[in-house]
Amino acid sequence: MESNLNDSIDEQAVAWFIRLRADSVSQQDKISFNLWLEKAAEHRSAFYEICVMWGDETLLQSLTDSAKKHGIAPRPEKKTFIKPRSVLAIAACLLLAISLSGQIWLLMKADYTSARGERKTVQLSDGSTAILNTDSAVAIKMEDGQRLVELLRGEVFFDVAPDADRPFVVKANHSTTRVLGTRFFVHCKNDSDEIKVLSGRVEVSEARRWKNPLVLHDQEAVAVYGTAIGQPQALDSALSTSWISGFLAYQNETLETVVNQINRYGAGMVFFRDDKLRNLRINGRLSIRDSRDMLNVLQKTMNLKITYLTDWLIIVG
């Protein structure tokens, strides 16, 4: 990510903070960020103070782990104040640029897309069904004796019609999944793909090679990374699968996990001021609709303090 020459270091730090939290952050973004971080001590100090200001535990931990390499040290005696309007203006411009560039690419390649906050059901020509979760896109090829779906972004649930002569193949960023007839999910995340099986049997391999595929059965899930496949896990949480029924169902989940799921249906960013709230265990069920409506339900039922700085910048606690 290149910054304008007139941007202050604080503005660049804010822009990087927002970019690194985006769902679409790429490996190249992370490489560019490290180069920017290495360039000057002022860059490191500014970015650290942005993390402190927003209380982002994950980014702070990441910085702490690499403190020796980058020479970052907490400096609590120095406080940096950034005008809220400047922060919001930078974030708005950045999010708009990311959104527009991604949409152009998707419109050129995708056959079906869903907007953020939308779920879309698609009936395929072979009798299979695909349900696109929020902010998702697929390209489909049903010809020449093959059934091929390329998951370009987001998450899709597939209910596959059996056809012994034509395996159903889903290719994503890091994985290739092959089935004959079953019900399963594929979810493209920042650094991995997650495959979850509701019923049936699927074969999962790394995207670049089909060798010794891992077999998943009913109620199993696995994460696939760029160079490795994780260990199969029991699919014991309804939160990640209940969306196909129009609800987010959660039992003994952390508030942060539930809020992150809710936030997939909105265009905003959510920050926790009180770290204790992140790990608060909650139970319930929310009808999927506008993310702000869902957050308002949580706010009322749990007596939470939620502050909306703008429609897309939300503070919990």
WOQUI-V151071 format. One record per residue. N is the residue number from 1. RES is the residue in one letter. SS is DSSP state (H for helix, E for strand, - for the rest). BURIAL is # if it has 16 or more other ideal C-beta (glycine too) atoms within 10 Angstrom, else .. D_CENTER is the distance of its C-alpha to the mean C-alpha in Angstrom with 2 decimals. Layout:
n->N res->RES ss->SS burial->BURIAL d_center->D_CENTER
n->N res->RES ss->SS burial->BURIAL d_center->D_CENTER
This chain:
n->1 res->M ss->- burial-># d_center->19.64
n->2 res->E ss->- burial->. d_center->23.23
n->3 res->S ss->- burial->. d_center->24.50
n->4 res->N ss->- burial->. d_center->27.63
n->5 res->L ss->- burial->. d_center->30.76
n->6 res->N ss->- burial->. d_center->31.44
n->7 res->D ss->- burial->. d_center->28.20
n->8 res->S ss->- burial->. d_center->29.00
n->9 res->I ss->H burial-># d_center->27.44
n->10 res->D ss->H burial-># d_center->25.97
n->11 res->E ss->H burial-># d_center->24.32
n->12 res->Q ss->H burial-># d_center->22.92
n->13 res->A ss->H burial-># d_center->21.56
n->14 res->V ss->H burial-># d_center->19.88
n->15 res->A ss->H burial-># d_center->18.37
n->16 res->W ss->H burial-># d_center->17.04
n->17 res->F ss->H burial-># d_center->15.71
n->18 res->I ss->H burial-># d_center->13.64
n->19 res->R ss->H burial-># d_center->12.61
n->20 res->L ss->H burial-># d_center->11.48
n->21 res->R ss->H burial-># d_center->9.10
n->22 res->A ss->- burial-># d_center->7.51
n->23 res->D ss->- burial->. d_center->4.28
n->24 res->S ss->- burial->. d_center->7.42
n->25 res->V ss->- burial-># d_center->9.29
n->26 res->S ss->- burial->. d_center->11.64
n->27 res->Q ss->H burial->. d_center->14.22
n->28 res->Q ss->H burial->. d_center->16.84
n->29 res->D ss->H burial-># d_center->15.33
n->30 res->K ss->H burial->. d_center->15.58
n->31 res->I ss->H burial->. d_center->19.08
n->32 res->S ss->H burial->. d_center->20.12
n->33 res->F ss->H burial-># d_center->19.05
n->34 res->N ss->H burial->. d_center->21.18
n->35 res->L ss->H burial->. d_center->24.01
n->36 res->W ss->H burial-># d_center->23.89
n->37 res->L ss->H burial-># d_center->23.87
n->38 res->E ss->H burial->. d_center->26.84
n->39 res->K ss->H burial->. d_center->28.80
n->40 res->A ss->- burial->. d_center->30.27
n->41 res->A ss->H burial->. d_center->30.64
n->42 res->E ss->H burial->. d_center->30.07
n->43 res->H ss->H burial-># d_center->26.54
n->44 res->R ss->H burial-># d_center->25.81
n->45 res->S ss->H burial-># d_center->27.52
n->46 res->A ss->H burial-># d_center->25.83
n->47 res->F ss->H burial-># d_center->22.28
n->48 res->Y ss->H burial-># d_center->23.30
n->49 res->E ss->H burial-># d_center->24.77
n->50 res->I ss->H burial-># d_center->21.74
n->51 res->C ss->H burial-># d_center->19.82
n->52 res->V ss->H burial-># d_center->22.88
n->53 res->M ss->H burial-># d_center->23.13
n->54 res->W ss->H burial-># d_center->19.66
n->55 res->G ss->- burial-># d_center->19.81
n->56 res->D ss->- burial-># d_center->16.49
n->57 res->E ss->H burial->. d_center->17.35
n->58 res->T ss->H burial->. d_center->14.72
n->59 res->L ss->H burial-># d_center->15.75
n->60 res->L ss->H burial-># d_center->19.31
n->61 res->Q ss->H burial->. d_center->19.36
n->62 res->S ss->H burial->. d_center->18.18
n->63 res->L ss->H burial-># d_center->20.99
n->64 res->T ss->H burial->. d_center->23.41
n->65 res->D ss->H burial->. d_center->22.95
n->66 res->S ss->- burial->. d_center->23.82
n->67 res->A ss->H burial->. d_center->26.37
n->68 res->K ss->H burial->. d_center->29.33
n->69 res->K ss->H burial->. d_center->28.02
n->70 res->H ss->H burial-># d_center->27.16
n->71 res->G ss->- burial->. d_center->29.89
n->72 res->I ss->- burial-># d_center->27.77
n->73 res->A ss->- burial->. d_center->29.68
n->74 res->P ss->- burial->. d_center->29.18
n->75 res->R ss->- burial->. d_center->31.69
n->76 res->P ss->- burial->. d_center->31.84
n->77 res->E ss->- burial->. d_center->35.05
n->78 res->K ss->- burial->. d_center->33.47
n->79 res->K ss->- burial->. d_center->31.45
n->80 res->T ss->- burial->. d_center->29.73
n->81 res->F ss->- burial->. d_center->29.49
n->82 res->I ss->- burial-># d_center->27.50
n->83 res->K ss->- burial->. d_center->28.45
n->84 res->P ss->H burial->. d_center->25.84
n->85 res->R ss->H burial->. d_center->26.58
n->86 res->S ss->H burial->. d_center->25.93
n->87 res->V ss->H burial-># d_center->22.52
n->88 res->L ss->H burial->. d_center->21.54
n->89 res->A ss->H burial->. d_center->23.13
n->90 res->I ss->H burial-># d_center->21.35
n->91 res->A ss->H burial-># d_center->17.91
n->92 res->A ss->H burial->. d_center->18.86
n->93 res->C ss->H burial->. d_center->20.18
n->94 res->L ss->H burial-># d_center->17.28
n->95 res->L ss->H burial-># d_center->14.69
n->96 res->L ss->H burial->. d_center->17.30
n->97 res->A ss->H burial->. d_center->17.90
n->98 res->I ss->H burial-># d_center->14.33
n->99 res->S ss->H burial->. d_center->14.17
n->100 res->L ss->H burial->. d_center->17.66
n->101 res->S ss->H burial->. d_center->17.39
n->102 res->G ss->H burial-># d_center->14.43
n->103 res->Q ss->H burial->. d_center->16.33
n->104 res->I ss->H burial->. d_center->19.52
n->105 res->W ss->H burial->. d_center->18.28
n->106 res->L ss->H burial-># d_center->16.82
n->107 res->L ss->H burial->. d_center->20.06
n->108 res->M ss->H burial->. d_center->22.08
n->109 res->K ss->H burial->. d_center->20.58
n->110 res->A ss->- burial-># d_center->19.03
n->111 res->D ss->- burial->. d_center->21.33
n->112 res->Y ss->E burial-># d_center->19.14
n->113 res->T ss->E burial-># d_center->16.23
n->114 res->S ss->E burial-># d_center->14.84
n->115 res->A ss->- burial->. d_center->14.30
n->116 res->R ss->- burial-># d_center->11.80
n->117 res->G ss->- burial->. d_center->13.36
n->118 res->E ss->- burial->. d_center->15.25
n->119 res->R ss->- burial-># d_center->15.73
n->120 res->K ss->E burial-># d_center->18.17
n->121 res->T ss->E burial->. d_center->20.57
n->122 res->V ss->E burial->. d_center->22.17
n->123 res->Q ss->E burial->. d_center->25.40
n->124 res->L ss->- burial-># d_center->25.90
n->125 res->S ss->- burial->. d_center->29.42
n->126 res->D ss->- burial->. d_center->29.85
n->127 res->G ss->- burial->. d_center->29.40
n->128 res->S ss->- burial-># d_center->25.86
n->129 res->T ss->E burial->. d_center->23.23
n->130 res->A ss->E burial-># d_center->19.59
n->131 res->I ss->E burial-># d_center->17.47
n->132 res->L ss->E burial-># d_center->14.47
n->133 res->N ss->- burial-># d_center->11.82
n->134 res->T ss->- burial-># d_center->10.56
n->135 res->D ss->- burial-># d_center->9.86
n->136 res->S ss->E burial-># d_center->10.84
n->137 res->A ss->E burial-># d_center->13.77
n->138 res->V ss->E burial-># d_center->16.34
n->139 res->A ss->E burial->. d_center->19.66
n->140 res->I ss->E burial-># d_center->22.40
n->141 res->K ss->E burial->. d_center->25.70
n->142 res->M ss->- burial->. d_center->28.28
n->143 res->E ss->- burial->. d_center->31.44
n->144 res->D ss->- burial->. d_center->33.70
n->145 res->G ss->- burial->. d_center->33.43
n->146 res->Q ss->- burial->. d_center->29.67
n->147 res->R ss->E burial-># d_center->26.65
n->148 res->L ss->E burial-># d_center->23.66
n->149 res->V ss->E burial-># d_center->20.15
n->150 res->E ss->E burial-># d_center->17.77
n->151 res->L ss->E burial-># d_center->14.11
n->152 res->L ss->E burial-># d_center->13.18
n->153 res->R ss->E burial-># d_center->9.68
n->154 res->G ss->- burial-># d_center->7.62
n->155 res->E ss->E burial-># d_center->9.54
n->156 res->V ss->E burial-># d_center->13.33
n->157 res->F ss->E burial-># d_center->16.06
n->158 res->F ss->E burial-># d_center->19.31
n->159 res->D ss->E burial-># d_center->22.80
n->160 res->V ss->- burial-># d_center->24.88
n->161 res->A ss->- burial->. d_center->28.59
n->162 res->P ss->- burial->. d_center->30.71
n->163 res->D ss->- burial->. d_center->32.40
n->164 res->A ss->- burial->. d_center->34.00
n->165 res->D ss->- burial->. d_center->34.85
n->166 res->R ss->- burial-># d_center->31.40
n->167 res->P ss->- burial->. d_center->28.44
n->168 res->F ss->E burial-># d_center->25.09
n->169 res->V ss->E burial-># d_center->22.69
n->170 res->V ss->E burial-># d_center->18.93
n->171 res->K ss->E burial-># d_center->17.80
n->172 res->A ss->- burial-># d_center->14.24
n->173 res->N ss->- burial-># d_center->13.23
n->174 res->H ss->- burial-># d_center->14.67
n->175 res->S ss->E burial-># d_center->16.45
n->176 res->T ss->E burial-># d_center->19.23
n->177 res->T ss->E burial-># d_center->19.91
n->178 res->R ss->E burial-># d_center->23.41
n->179 res->V ss->E burial-># d_center->25.05
n->180 res->L ss->- burial-># d_center->28.25
n->181 res->G ss->- burial-># d_center->27.46
n->182 res->T ss->- burial-># d_center->24.90
n->183 res->R ss->E burial-># d_center->21.98
n->184 res->F ss->E burial-># d_center->18.57
n->185 res->F ss->E burial-># d_center->14.82
n->186 res->V ss->E burial-># d_center->12.76
n->187 res->H ss->E burial-># d_center->8.97
n->188 res->C ss->E burial-># d_center->7.67
n->189 res->K ss->- burial->. d_center->5.13
n->190 res->N ss->- burial->. d_center->6.06
n->191 res->D ss->- burial->. d_center->9.41
n->192 res->S ss->- burial-># d_center->10.09
n->193 res->D ss->E burial-># d_center->10.55
n->194 res->E ss->E burial-># d_center->11.25
n->195 res->I ss->E burial-># d_center->14.44
n->196 res->K ss->E burial-># d_center->15.92
n->197 res->V ss->E burial-># d_center->19.52
n->198 res->L ss->E burial-># d_center->21.14
n->199 res->S ss->E burial->. d_center->24.50
n->200 res->G ss->- burial-># d_center->26.19
n->201 res->R ss->- burial->. d_center->25.68
n->202 res->V ss->E burial-># d_center->23.38
n->203 res->E ss->E burial-># d_center->23.76
n->204 res->V ss->E burial-># d_center->20.88
n->205 res->S ss->E burial-># d_center->21.37
n->206 res->E ss->E burial-># d_center->19.89
n->207 res->A ss->- burial->. d_center->19.30
n->208 res->R ss->- burial->. d_center->22.33
n->209 res->R ss->- burial->. d_center->24.86
n->210 res->W ss->- burial->. d_center->25.95
n->211 res->K ss->- burial->. d_center->27.77
n->212 res->N ss->- burial->. d_center->28.28
n->213 res->P ss->- burial-># d_center->25.37
n->214 res->L ss->E burial-># d_center->24.05
n->215 res->V ss->E burial->. d_center->25.06
n->216 res->L ss->E burial-># d_center->23.01
n->217 res->H ss->- burial->. d_center->24.90
n->218 res->D ss->- burial->. d_center->24.54
n->219 res->Q ss->- burial->. d_center->21.98
n->220 res->E ss->E burial-># d_center->20.55
n->221 res->A ss->E burial-># d_center->17.16
n->222 res->V ss->E burial-># d_center->16.36
n->223 res->A ss->E burial-># d_center->13.78
n->224 res->V ss->E burial-># d_center->14.87
n->225 res->Y ss->- burial->. d_center->14.61
n->226 res->G ss->- burial->. d_center->16.38
n->227 res->T ss->- burial->. d_center->19.73
n->228 res->A ss->- burial->. d_center->19.67
n->229 res->I ss->E burial-># d_center->18.96
n->230 res->G ss->- burial->. d_center->18.42
n->231 res->Q ss->- burial->. d_center->20.78
n->232 res->P ss->- burial-># d_center->20.60
n->233 res->Q ss->E burial->. d_center->19.83
n->234 res->A ss->E burial->. d_center->21.12
n->235 res->L ss->- burial-># d_center->18.86
n->236 res->D ss->- burial->. d_center->20.11
n->237 res->S ss->- burial-># d_center->17.53
n->238 res->A ss->- burial-># d_center->17.60
n->239 res->L ss->- burial-># d_center->14.54
n->240 res->S ss->- burial-># d_center->12.18
n->241 res->T ss->- burial-># d_center->14.93
n->242 res->S ss->H burial-># d_center->16.95
n->243 res->W ss->H burial-># d_center->15.10
n->244 res->I ss->H burial-># d_center->17.36
n->245 res->S ss->H burial->. d_center->20.25
n->246 res->G ss->- burial->. d_center->19.04
n->247 res->F ss->E burial->. d_center->18.38
n->248 res->L ss->E burial-># d_center->16.08
n->249 res->A ss->E burial-># d_center->18.49
n->250 res->Y ss->E burial-># d_center->18.27
n->251 res->Q ss->E burial->. d_center->21.01
n->252 res->N ss->E burial->. d_center->21.35
n->253 res->E ss->E burial-># d_center->17.69
n->254 res->T ss->E burial->. d_center->17.03
n->255 res->L ss->H burial-># d_center->16.71
n->256 res->E ss->H burial-># d_center->13.70
n->257 res->T ss->H burial-># d_center->11.85
n->258 res->V ss->H burial-># d_center->13.16
n->259 res->V ss->H burial-># d_center->12.45
n->260 res->N ss->H burial->. d_center->8.71
n->261 res->Q ss->H burial-># d_center->8.99
n->262 res->I ss->H burial-># d_center->11.42
n->263 res->N ss->H burial-># d_center->9.58
n->264 res->R ss->- burial-># d_center->7.30
n->265 res->Y ss->- burial-># d_center->10.88
n->266 res->G ss->- burial-># d_center->11.92
n->267 res->A ss->- burial->. d_center->11.94
n->268 res->G ss->- burial-># d_center->12.52
n->269 res->M ss->E burial-># d_center->11.73
n->270 res->V ss->E burial-># d_center->13.07
n->271 res->F ss->E burial-># d_center->15.25
n->272 res->F ss->E burial-># d_center->17.50
n->273 res->R ss->- burial->. d_center->21.07
n->274 res->D ss->- burial->. d_center->22.38
n->275 res->D ss->H burial->. d_center->20.82
n->276 res->K ss->H burial->. d_center->22.84
n->277 res->L ss->H burial-># d_center->20.85
n->278 res->R ss->H burial-># d_center->17.61
n->279 res->N ss->- burial->. d_center->19.34
n->280 res->L ss->- burial->. d_center->21.32
n->281 res->R ss->E burial->. d_center->21.43
n->282 res->I ss->E burial-># d_center->21.47
n->283 res->N ss->E burial->. d_center->22.32
n->284 res->G ss->E burial->. d_center->22.18
n->285 res->R ss->E burial->. d_center->20.95
n->286 res->L ss->E burial-># d_center->19.55
n->287 res->S ss->E burial->. d_center->20.18
n->288 res->I ss->- burial-># d_center->17.17
n->289 res->R ss->- burial->. d_center->18.12
n->290 res->D ss->- burial->. d_center->17.42
n->291 res->S ss->H burial-># d_center->14.97
n->292 res->R ss->H burial-># d_center->17.90
n->293 res->D ss->H burial->. d_center->20.21
n->294 res->M ss->H burial-># d_center->18.17
n->295 res->L ss->H burial-># d_center->18.04
n->296 res->N ss->H burial->. d_center->21.75
n->297 res->V ss->H burial->. d_center->22.51
n->298 res->L ss->H burial-># d_center->21.05
n->299 res->Q ss->H burial->. d_center->23.01
n->300 res->K ss->H burial->. d_center->26.19
n->301 res->T ss->H burial->. d_center->26.09
n->302 res->M ss->H burial->. d_center->25.20
n->303 res->N ss->- burial->. d_center->27.06
n->304 res->L ss->- burial-># d_center->24.15
n->305 res->K ss->- burial->. d_center->24.49
n->306 res->I ss->E burial-># d_center->21.78
n->307 res->T ss->E burial->. d_center->22.54
n->308 res->Y ss->E burial->. d_center->21.30
n->309 res->L ss->E burial->. d_center->22.12
n->310 res->T ss->E burial->. d_center->21.03
n->311 res->D ss->- burial->. d_center->19.16
n->312 res->W ss->- burial-># d_center->15.90
n->313 res->L ss->E burial-># d_center->16.73
n->314 res->I ss->E burial-># d_center->17.19
n->315 res->I ss->E burial-># d_center->18.85
n->316 res->V ss->E burial-># d_center->19.21
n->317 res->G ss->- burial-># d_center->22.50
